[in-house]
Amino acid sequence: MDAQLMDLPDTSFDAALSRFGFMLMPEPARAMAETHRVLKSGGRLAFAVWGPPERNPWIGVIGLTLTQLGLAPPGDPFAPGGIFSLSPPAATRDLTAQAGFTRIRVEEIPVVQRFETFDEYWDFQTEIAGPLAMLIRSLSGEDAGRARSAVEEAAASFQTSGGYEFPGVAIGTAAVK
């Protein structure tokens, strides 16, 4: 169902939860207003988005490396619908307040992305990382190999005895209707 236009009756839910969804919506304010509409009075909302790219090297390393190779992913990761569209300080608080929510609490949540091997990291990025995955899948064999080698080199600083560990930060937001 499109979160920006929910086919649900008003005040029909006690709670709403979104894990890394609002940031990917072309019109996050519309989706937030719809979420507010379908929640009962006193209903609770909790959602997470990714913090800024410089604090999320699990995705930043590959994005920056591809860009440096002249293989920039399509789209703007900071524009509506982009992975970092709600990463600026106060963005989720403002979005939530504008939709009419109260008792808004925003906090940073540290995360770690762990991969046993570089192959596991590469496979993860090339399967689920949205525009990055599409870009990598579209590359010729030679360009894909060049990109993979450059990303592996850039990721070396995150290698540990147990594989790879990339720190990150999510922004968690909770509110009440």
Residue frames as a rotation matrix with the C-alpha (Angstrom) as fourth column:
MET 1
0.586 0.811 0.000 0.00
0.811 -0.586 0.000 0.00
0.000 0.000 -1.000 0.00
ASP 2
-0.126 -0.578 0.806 1.23
0.494 -0.741 -0.454 3.49
0.860 0.341 0.379 -0.76
ALA 3
-0.247 -0.044 -0.968 2.02
0.964 -0.114 -0.241 5.14
-0.100 -0.993 0.070 2.59
GLN 4
-0.977 -0.144 -0.156 1.42
0.124 -0.983 0.134 8.54
-0.173 0.112 0.979 0.99
LEU 5
-0.378 0.915 -0.142 -2.22
-0.879 -0.307 0.364 7.67
0.289 0.263 0.920 0.28
MET 6
-0.983 -0.068 0.170 -3.41
-0.138 0.885 -0.444 4.90
-0.120 -0.460 -0.880 2.58
ASP 7
-0.313 0.906 -0.285 -6.65
-0.414 0.140 0.899 3.15
0.855 0.400 0.331 1.76
LEU 8
-0.586 0.078 -0.806 -7.53
0.695 0.560 -0.451 2.89
0.416 -0.825 -0.382 5.46
PRO 9
0.510 0.833 0.214 -10.18
0.543 -0.505 0.671 4.51
0.667 -0.226 -0.710 7.64
ASP 10
0.001 -0.428 0.904 -9.33
-0.475 -0.795 -0.376 7.39
0.880 -0.429 -0.205 9.94
THR 11
-0.144 -0.140 0.980 -8.28
-0.984 -0.085 -0.157 6.57
0.105 -0.986 -0.126 13.50
SER 12
0.742 0.501 -0.445 -8.02
-0.521 0.849 0.088 2.84
0.422 0.166 0.891 12.90
PHE 13
0.315 -0.712 -0.627 -4.66
0.407 0.699 -0.588 1.96
0.857 -0.070 0.510 14.50
ASP 14
0.953 -0.042 -0.300 -3.06
0.285 -0.214 0.934 2.18
-0.104 -0.976 -0.192 17.93
ALA 15
0.273 -0.937 -0.217 0.51
-0.099 -0.251 0.963 2.35
-0.957 -0.241 -0.161 16.61
ALA 16
0.991 -0.110 -0.071 2.62
-0.064 0.063 -0.996 2.75
0.114 0.992 0.055 13.51
LEU 17
0.373 -0.914 0.160 6.17
0.000 0.173 0.985 1.56
-0.928 -0.367 0.065 12.95
SER 18
0.986 -0.149 -0.079 8.50
-0.086 -0.039 -0.996 2.28
0.145 0.988 -0.052 10.04
ARG 19
0.411 -0.903 0.125 12.01
0.260 0.247 0.933 0.93
-0.874 -0.351 0.336 9.73
PHE 20
-0.595 -0.768 -0.238 13.94
0.080 -0.352 0.933 3.03
-0.800 0.536 0.271 7.20
GLY 21
-0.191 0.632 0.751 10.85
0.953 0.302 -0.012 3.77
-0.235 0.713 -0.660 5.11
PHE 22
0.671 0.569 -0.476 9.92
0.477 -0.822 -0.310 7.46
-0.567 -0.019 -0.823 5.46
MET 23
-0.032 -0.786 -0.618 13.25
-0.222 -0.597 0.771 8.60
-0.975 0.162 -0.155 4.03
LEU 24
-0.831 -0.331 0.447 12.59
0.279 0.447 0.850 6.68
-0.481 0.831 -0.279 0.80
MET 25
0.112 0.962 0.247 9.19
0.872 0.025 -0.490 8.22
-0.477 0.270 -0.836 0.13
PRO 26
-0.412 -0.267 0.871 8.96
0.783 -0.592 0.188 10.89
0.466 0.760 0.453 -2.57
GLU 27
-0.085 0.455 0.886 6.59
-0.276 -0.866 0.418 12.90
0.957 -0.209 0.199 -0.35
PRO 28
-0.658 -0.251 -0.710 7.51
0.497 0.565 -0.659 12.11
0.567 -0.786 -0.247 3.26
ALA 29
-0.922 0.366 0.127 5.31
-0.360 -0.688 -0.631 14.90
-0.143 -0.627 0.766 4.64
ARG 30
-0.109 0.916 -0.387 2.29
-0.882 0.090 0.462 13.39
0.458 0.391 0.798 2.90
ALA 31
-0.101 -0.008 -0.995 3.15
0.119 0.993 -0.020 9.92
0.988 -0.120 -0.099 4.27
MET 32
-0.921 -0.265 -0.286 3.55
0.314 -0.068 -0.947 11.36
0.231 -0.962 0.146 7.76
ALA 33
-0.647 0.754 0.115 0.20
-0.761 -0.629 -0.158 13.15
-0.046 -0.190 0.981 7.52
GLU 34
0.093 0.659 -0.746 -1.44
-0.585 0.643 0.494 9.90
0.806 0.390 0.446 6.40
THR 35
-0.488 -0.343 -0.803 0.16
0.408 0.724 -0.557 8.07
0.772 -0.599 -0.214 9.32
HIS 36
-0.985 0.157 0.076 -1.23
-0.153 -0.570 -0.807 10.70
-0.084 -0.806 0.586 11.68
ARG 37
-0.332 0.923 -0.196 -4.68
-0.898 -0.245 0.365 10.37
0.288 0.297 0.910 10.09
VAL 38
0.148 0.437 -0.887 -4.92
-0.279 0.879 0.386 6.60
0.949 0.190 0.252 10.56
LEU 39
-0.744 -0.439 -0.504 -3.73
0.353 0.382 -0.854 6.62
0.568 -0.813 -0.129 14.18
LYS 40
0.407 0.852 -0.329 -6.19
0.714 -0.072 0.696 6.83
0.569 -0.519 -0.638 17.05
SER 41
0.543 -0.176 0.821 -5.92
-0.475 -0.871 0.128 9.68
0.692 -0.460 -0.556 19.53
GLY 42
0.552 -0.437 0.710 -3.02
-0.714 0.192 0.673 8.78
-0.430 -0.879 -0.206 21.80
GLY 43
0.969 -0.183 0.167 -1.64
0.243 0.838 -0.488 6.44
-0.051 0.514 0.857 19.11
ARG 44
0.413 -0.901 -0.132 2.10
-0.195 -0.229 0.954 6.01
-0.890 -0.368 -0.270 18.98
LEU 45
0.959 -0.245 -0.144 4.52
-0.131 0.068 -0.989 6.35
0.252 0.967 0.033 16.11
ALA 46
0.371 -0.919 0.134 8.09
-0.178 0.071 0.982 5.04
-0.912 -0.388 -0.137 15.99
PHE 47
0.978 -0.096 0.186 10.38
0.205 0.263 -0.943 5.21
0.041 0.960 0.277 12.98
ALA 48
0.237 -0.964 -0.125 14.03
0.258 -0.062 0.964 5.14
-0.937 -0.260 0.234 12.01
VAL 49
0.991 -0.130 0.012 15.99
-0.026 -0.286 -0.958 6.76
0.128 0.950 -0.287 9.21
TRP 50
0.324 -0.943 -0.076 19.70
0.927 0.332 -0.177 6.78
0.192 -0.013 0.981 8.43
GLY 51
0.556 -0.298 -0.776 21.88
0.253 -0.828 0.500 9.52
-0.791 -0.474 -0.386 9.84
PRO 52
0.673 -0.276 -0.687 24.33
-0.650 -0.664 -0.369 11.45
-0.354 0.695 -0.626 7.64
PRO 53
0.900 -0.277 -0.337 26.61
-0.056 0.693 -0.719 9.64
0.432 0.666 0.608 5.18
GLU 54
0.005 -0.976 0.220 29.80
-0.527 -0.189 -0.829 10.64
0.850 -0.112 -0.515 6.95
ARG 55
-0.313 -0.033 0.949 28.51
-0.925 0.239 -0.297 8.74
-0.217 -0.971 -0.106 10.00
ASN 56
0.596 0.547 0.588 27.44
-0.330 0.834 -0.442 5.71
-0.732 0.069 0.677 7.91
PRO 57
-0.242 -0.803 -0.545 30.52
-0.871 -0.068 0.487 4.46
-0.429 0.592 -0.683 6.09
TRP 58
-0.391 0.165 0.905 28.82
0.178 0.979 -0.101 1.11
-0.903 0.122 -0.412 5.40
ILE 59
0.552 0.598 0.581 27.09
0.727 -0.005 -0.686 2.93
-0.408 0.802 -0.437 2.53
GLY 60
0.820 -0.238 -0.521 29.32
-0.279 -0.960 0.000 6.01
-0.500 0.145 -0.854 2.28
VAL 61
-0.183 -0.961 0.208 32.45
-0.243 0.250 0.937 4.06
-0.952 0.121 -0.280 1.33
ILE 62
-0.330 0.074 0.941 30.88
0.758 0.615 0.217 2.48
-0.563 0.785 -0.258 -1.71
GLY 63
0.719 0.680 0.140 28.98
0.642 -0.574 -0.509 5.62
-0.266 0.456 -0.849 -2.79
LEU 64
0.658 -0.543 -0.521 32.03
-0.394 -0.838 0.377 7.89
-0.642 -0.043 -0.766 -2.54
THR 65
-0.343 -0.837 0.427 34.32
-0.036 0.466 0.884 5.36
-0.939 0.288 -0.190 -4.21
LEU 66
-0.011 0.413 0.911 31.98
0.911 0.380 -0.162 4.89
-0.413 0.828 -0.380 -7.17
THR 67
0.916 0.359 -0.178 31.60
0.284 -0.896 -0.343 8.66
-0.282 0.264 -0.922 -7.51
GLN 68
0.297 -0.896 -0.331 35.40
-0.452 -0.437 0.778 9.10
-0.841 -0.082 -0.535 -7.48
LEU 69
-0.512 -0.452 0.731 35.60
0.349 0.668 0.657 6.55
-0.785 0.591 -0.184 -10.30
GLY 70
-0.820 0.272 -0.504 33.16
-0.548 -0.630 0.551 8.64
-0.168 0.728 0.665 -12.35
LEU 71
-0.691 0.599 -0.403 30.37
0.268 0.731 0.628 6.12
0.671 0.326 -0.666 -11.73
ALA 72
-0.891 0.338 0.303 28.05
-0.447 -0.546 -0.708 8.30
-0.074 -0.767 0.638 -9.66
PRO 73
-0.685 0.717 0.132 24.81
0.668 0.690 -0.279 6.58
-0.292 -0.103 -0.951 -8.66
PRO 74
-0.475 0.587 0.656 21.61
0.393 -0.526 0.754 8.07
0.787 0.616 0.019 -10.11
GLY 75
0.557 0.829 -0.047 19.53
0.477 -0.273 0.835 10.47
0.680 -0.487 -0.548 -8.06
ASP 76
-0.228 -0.524 0.821 20.32
-0.434 -0.700 -0.567 12.72
0.871 -0.486 -0.068 -5.15
PRO 77
-0.359 0.073 -0.930 20.64
0.599 0.782 -0.170 10.82
0.715 -0.619 -0.325 -1.85
PHE 78
-0.899 0.006 -0.439 19.64
0.362 -0.557 -0.748 14.02
-0.249 -0.831 0.498 0.01
ALA 79
-0.713 0.696 -0.085 16.52
-0.608 -0.553 0.569 14.75
0.349 0.458 0.818 -2.05
PRO 80
0.046 0.807 0.589 13.09
-0.874 0.318 -0.367 13.39
-0.483 -0.498 0.720 -1.08
GLY 81
0.929 0.317 -0.191 13.16
-0.368 0.843 -0.392 9.65
0.037 0.434 0.900 -1.61
GLY 82
0.211 -0.939 -0.273 16.93
-0.348 0.189 -0.918 9.48
0.913 0.288 -0.287 -1.09
ILE 83
0.236 -0.158 -0.959 18.57
0.643 0.765 0.033 7.43
0.728 -0.625 0.282 1.63
PHE 84
-0.603 -0.540 -0.587 19.85
0.797 -0.387 -0.464 10.56
0.024 -0.747 0.664 3.43
SER 85
-0.308 0.551 0.775 16.82
0.326 -0.705 0.631 12.80
0.894 0.447 0.038 2.80
LEU 86
0.745 0.618 0.249 15.90
-0.044 -0.327 0.944 12.85
0.665 -0.715 -0.216 6.49
SER 87
0.269 -0.738 -0.618 19.43
0.856 0.478 -0.198 12.71
0.442 -0.476 0.761 7.93
PRO 88
-0.387 -0.477 0.789 19.93
0.089 -0.871 -0.483 16.42
0.918 -0.116 0.380 8.74
PRO 89
-0.892 0.051 -0.448 19.56
0.449 0.006 -0.893 17.42
-0.043 -0.999 -0.028 12.37
ALA 90
-0.621 0.734 -0.274 15.96
-0.246 -0.515 -0.821 18.21
-0.744 -0.442 0.501 13.26
ALA 91
-0.770 0.343 -0.538 14.56
-0.573 0.000 0.820 16.84
0.281 0.939 0.197 9.95
THR 92
-0.588 0.582 -0.562 12.53
0.444 0.813 0.377 14.06
0.676 -0.028 -0.736 11.55
ARG 93
-0.624 0.359 -0.694 11.43
0.625 -0.304 -0.719 16.28
-0.469 -0.882 -0.034 14.44
ASP 94
-0.720 0.328 -0.612 10.18
-0.466 -0.882 0.075 18.93
-0.515 0.339 0.787 12.03
LEU 95
-0.741 0.429 -0.516 8.46
-0.339 0.424 0.840 16.40
0.579 0.797 -0.169 9.76
THR 96
-0.578 0.492 -0.651 6.70
0.709 0.698 -0.101 14.76
0.405 -0.520 -0.752 12.71
ALA 97
-0.629 0.314 -0.711 5.65
0.411 -0.642 -0.647 18.04
-0.660 -0.699 0.275 14.34
GLN 98
-0.805 0.299 -0.512 4.29
-0.558 -0.674 0.484 19.44
-0.200 0.676 0.710 11.07
ALA 99
-0.630 0.592 -0.503 2.00
0.002 0.648 0.761 16.41
0.777 0.479 -0.410 10.78
GLY 100
0.229 0.786 0.575 0.52
-0.593 -0.355 0.722 17.17
0.772 -0.507 0.385 14.22
PHE 101
0.364 -0.154 -0.919 2.38
0.547 0.833 0.077 14.70
0.754 -0.531 0.388 16.44
THR 102
0.602 -0.168 0.781 3.37
-0.633 -0.697 0.338 15.65
0.487 -0.697 -0.526 19.99
ARG 103
0.678 -0.407 0.613 5.75
-0.465 0.409 0.785 14.37
-0.570 -0.817 0.088 22.67
ILE 104
0.889 -0.381 -0.254 8.34
-0.119 0.344 -0.931 13.88
0.442 0.858 0.260 19.95
ARG 105
0.561 -0.774 0.295 11.57
-0.336 0.114 0.935 12.23
-0.757 -0.624 -0.196 20.98
VAL 106
0.874 -0.386 -0.294 14.52
-0.231 0.203 -0.952 11.95
0.427 0.900 0.088 18.58
GLU 107
0.541 -0.752 0.376 17.72
-0.492 0.080 0.867 10.11
-0.682 -0.654 -0.327 19.37
GLU 108
0.080 -0.637 -0.767 20.75
-0.934 0.221 -0.281 8.75
0.348 0.739 -0.577 17.62
ILE 109
0.817 0.151 0.557 21.06
-0.341 0.905 0.255 4.98
-0.466 -0.399 0.790 17.60
PRO 110
-0.170 -0.936 -0.308 24.55
-0.925 0.044 0.378 3.62
-0.341 0.350 -0.873 16.99
VAL 111
0.891 0.403 0.210 24.68
-0.287 0.857 -0.427 0.61
-0.353 0.320 0.879 14.69
VAL 112
-0.300 -0.953 -0.032 27.37
-0.660 0.184 0.729 -1.65
-0.689 0.240 -0.684 13.30
GLN 113
0.790 0.420 -0.446 27.13
-0.612 0.504 -0.610 -3.44
-0.032 0.754 0.656 9.99
ARG 114
-0.074 -0.822 0.564 29.21
-0.622 0.480 0.619 -6.64
-0.779 -0.305 -0.547 10.17
PHE 115
0.797 0.197 -0.571 30.33
-0.587 0.477 -0.655 -8.79
0.143 0.857 0.496 7.27
GLU 116
0.718 -0.527 0.454 32.49
0.112 0.732 0.672 -11.90
-0.687 -0.432 0.585 7.49
THR 117
-0.239 -0.786 0.569 34.18
0.804 0.168 0.570 -11.22
-0.544 0.594 0.592 4.15
PHE 118
-0.695 -0.026 -0.719 34.45
-0.286 -0.907 0.309 -8.47
-0.660 0.420 0.623 1.60
ASP 119
-0.922 0.381 -0.069 32.44
0.104 0.416 0.904 -10.67
0.373 0.826 -0.423 -0.78
GLU 120
-0.295 0.847 -0.443 29.56
0.955 0.255 -0.148 -10.64
-0.012 -0.466 -0.884 1.71
TYR 121
-0.256 0.125 -0.958 29.73
0.267 -0.944 -0.195 -6.83
-0.929 -0.305 0.208 1.95
TRP 122
-0.886 -0.146 -0.440 29.87
-0.357 -0.392 0.848 -6.47
-0.296 0.908 0.295 -1.85
ASP 123
-0.767 0.640 -0.047 26.97
0.491 0.631 0.601 -8.88
0.414 0.438 -0.798 -2.35
PHE 124
-0.181 0.684 -0.707 24.90
0.856 -0.245 -0.456 -7.00
-0.485 -0.687 -0.541 0.26
GLN 125
-0.381 -0.037 -0.924 25.51
-0.103 -0.991 0.082 -3.66
-0.919 0.127 0.374 -1.47
THR 126
-0.908 -0.041 -0.417 24.88
-0.415 -0.061 0.908 -5.00
-0.063 0.997 0.039 -4.96
GLU 127
-0.698 0.699 -0.156 21.62
0.613 0.695 0.375 -6.68
0.371 0.166 -0.914 -3.96
ILE 128
0.146 0.888 -0.435 19.81
0.985 -0.088 0.151 -4.22
0.096 -0.450 -0.888 -1.70
ALA 129
-0.383 -0.387 -0.839 21.44
0.611 -0.787 0.084 -0.79
-0.693 -0.481 0.537 -1.74
GLY 130
0.502 0.793 -0.344 18.88
0.308 -0.536 -0.786 0.83
-0.808 0.289 -0.514 -4.08
PRO 131
0.928 -0.096 -0.359 20.47
-0.350 -0.550 -0.758 3.16
-0.125 0.830 -0.544 -6.65
LEU 132
-0.037 -0.996 0.086 23.95
-0.912 0.069 0.405 1.82
-0.409 -0.063 -0.910 -5.87
ALA 133
-0.235 0.017 0.972 22.82
0.026 1.000 -0.011 -1.74
-0.972 0.022 -0.235 -6.55
MET 134
0.778 0.579 0.243 21.17
0.281 0.025 -0.959 -0.69
-0.562 0.815 -0.144 -9.81
LEU 135
0.651 -0.612 -0.448 24.30
-0.748 -0.617 -0.245 1.15
-0.127 0.495 -0.860 -10.91
ILE 136
-0.304 -0.839 0.452 26.60
-0.715 0.514 0.473 -1.77
-0.629 -0.179 -0.757 -10.13
ARG 137
0.028 0.401 0.916 24.32
0.287 0.874 -0.391 -4.23
-0.958 0.273 -0.091 -11.92
SER 138
0.917 0.392 -0.070 24.37
0.074 -0.340 -0.937 -1.99
-0.391 0.855 -0.341 -15.00
LEU 139
0.300 -0.890 -0.342 28.18
-0.768 -0.438 0.467 -1.87
-0.566 0.123 -0.815 -15.27
SER 140
0.559 -0.274 -0.783 30.16
-0.546 0.590 -0.595 -3.81
0.625 0.760 0.180 -17.83
GLY 141
0.848 -0.274 -0.453 32.23
0.451 0.822 0.348 -6.67
0.277 -0.500 0.821 -16.46
GLU 142
-0.141 -0.972 0.186 35.38
0.730 -0.229 -0.644 -4.57
0.669 0.046 0.742 -16.67
ASP 143
-0.275 0.095 0.957 33.86
-0.353 -0.935 -0.008 -1.53
0.894 -0.340 0.291 -14.91
ALA 144
0.798 0.594 0.100 32.26
-0.341 0.308 0.888 -3.74
0.497 -0.743 0.449 -12.26
GLY 145
0.560 -0.678 -0.476 35.64
0.748 0.661 -0.062 -5.37
0.357 -0.321 0.877 -11.57
ARG 146
-0.430 -0.706 0.562 37.35
0.407 -0.707 -0.578 -1.97
0.806 -0.019 0.592 -11.37
ALA 147
0.117 0.575 0.810 34.64
-0.573 -0.627 0.528 -0.69
0.811 -0.526 0.256 -9.01
ARG 148
0.905 0.255 -0.341 34.82
0.069 0.703 0.708 -3.78
0.420 -0.665 0.618 -6.82
SER 149
0.133 -0.949 -0.286 38.61
0.856 0.255 -0.450 -3.53
0.500 -0.185 0.846 -6.48
ALA 150
-0.502 -0.303 0.810 38.44
0.030 -0.942 -0.334 0.18
0.864 -0.143 0.483 -5.60
VAL 151
0.451 0.734 0.508 35.70
-0.578 -0.194 0.793 -0.38
0.680 -0.651 0.336 -3.02
GLU 152
0.776 -0.222 -0.591 37.64
0.479 0.817 0.321 -3.26
0.411 -0.532 0.740 -1.47
GLU 153
-0.319 -0.942 0.101 40.66
0.696 -0.305 -0.651 -0.99
0.644 -0.137 0.753 -1.12
ALA 154
-0.367 0.251 0.896 38.55
-0.374 -0.921 0.105 1.80
0.852 -0.296 0.432 0.39
ALA 155
0.686 0.722 0.090 36.93
-0.418 0.290 0.861 -0.63
0.596 -0.628 0.501 2.83
ALA 156
0.079 -0.740 -0.668 40.26
0.342 0.649 -0.679 -1.98
0.936 -0.175 0.304 4.08
SER 157
-0.707 -0.392 0.589 40.29
-0.337 -0.545 -0.768 0.37
0.622 -0.741 0.253 7.08
PHE 158
0.104 0.829 0.549 37.12
-0.985 0.009 0.174 -1.35
0.139 -0.559 0.817 8.34
GLN 159
0.321 -0.063 -0.945 38.64
-0.184 0.975 -0.128 -4.82
0.929 0.215 0.301 8.22
THR 160
0.268 -0.189 0.945 38.98
-0.962 0.006 0.274 -6.61
-0.058 -0.982 -0.180 11.56
SER 161
-0.787 -0.579 0.211 40.15
-0.583 0.811 0.050 -10.05
-0.200 -0.084 -0.976 12.59
GLY 162
-0.459 0.700 0.547 36.53
0.209 0.684 -0.699 -11.20
-0.864 -0.206 -0.460 12.27
GLY 163
0.029 0.475 0.880 35.80
0.991 0.102 -0.088 -9.67
-0.131 0.874 -0.467 8.88
TYR 164
-0.693 -0.152 0.705 34.55
0.350 -0.925 0.144 -6.13
0.630 0.347 0.694 8.30
GLU 165
-0.061 0.669 -0.741 32.84
0.963 -0.155 -0.219 -3.79
-0.262 -0.727 -0.635 10.77
PHE 166
-0.591 -0.014 0.807 31.30
0.432 -0.850 0.302 -0.56
0.681 0.527 0.508 9.52
PRO 167
-0.708 0.375 -0.599 30.00
0.510 -0.315 -0.800 1.85
-0.489 -0.872 0.032 12.15
GLY 168
-0.569 0.570 0.592 26.81
0.405 -0.432 0.806 3.76
0.715 0.699 0.015 11.52
VAL 169
-0.890 0.379 -0.254 24.10
0.083 -0.412 -0.907 5.83
-0.449 -0.828 0.335 13.09
ALA 170
-0.390 0.869 0.304 20.35
0.720 0.082 0.689 5.72
0.573 0.488 -0.658 12.69
ILE 171
-0.888 0.261 0.378 17.99
-0.405 -0.832 -0.378 8.44
0.216 -0.489 0.845 13.84
GLY 172
-0.605 0.708 -0.365 15.12
0.732 0.674 0.094 7.05
0.313 -0.211 -0.926 15.89
THR 173
-0.817 0.430 0.384 11.98
-0.459 -0.888 0.019 9.10
0.350 -0.160 0.923 16.35
ALA 174
-0.593 0.697 -0.403 9.01
0.783 0.617 -0.084 8.39
0.191 -0.365 -0.911 18.60
ALA 175
-0.907 0.360 0.220 5.85
-0.369 -0.929 0.000 10.49
0.205 -0.081 0.975 18.94
VAL 176
-0.628 0.778 -0.029 2.23
0.602 0.461 -0.652 10.48
-0.494 -0.427 -0.758 20.01
LYS 177
-0.559 0.560 0.612 -0.89
0.442 -0.423 0.791 11.61
0.702 0.712 -0.011 18.18
